Amino acid sequence: MLFEGNDYNFDMAYYSLPGMPTNMEKMGSKNILSPYEGFLRGNMFKDEYDPYKNLTYLKLKPKTNQEKLLYEIMSLCFAINDLNLSLDLNPNDMESFNLLKSYIKEKNKLTDTYVNQYGPLVIDETTGSKYEWLNDWPWDSKRGDMYV
């Protein structure tokens, strides 16, 4: 189900994150992928991706603005975690460190936007005058949406 070229029929298309380069060459000498591309591949580094049996991944197509914003946040969270692991091994890599800082800033901005428009993603983002954590979880499949 995670790969194109099989019998599953999914209507997926690529979308780019605002302010994020989608061209790998723009990401610097290490061929660091965009957060979205890294999220789909499961790895932020072009030279470390080895597809299974030459199959490729599905490209997500969000159905709503809420889904698009959630995918952007999830992509940035993945990029932050993967760059963090890379920096644990290469602490002097300033290119990755600067990219990590910019992704953290962008993720915080998008998370604030999401929380203000749709509600909290995690318990410590509960902001209203009453307890609303149980009302509308983004990963809840009431509408038949699929979240990772």
Number of C-alpha atoms within 10 A of each C-alpha: 11 12 15 15 13 9 8 10 9 12 9 13 10 12 15 14 19 9 7 15 15 17 12 16 12 13 17 12 9 13 16 24 25 23 28 27 25 20 20 17 20 17 20 25 19 16 11 11 12 12 11 9 6 8 13 15 16 18 19 16 15 18 10 9 10 14 17 17 17 20 20 23 23 19 22 27 18 21 27 23 13 20 22 16 12 16 16 11 9 13 12 10 12 11 13 21 18 11 17 20 13 14 22 16 13 18 19 15 12 17 21 16 13 18 15 13 10 13 21 23 18 10 11 8 14 15 14 11 6 7 10 14 17 8 9 13 15 17 13 11 10 10 6 7 12 12 12 5
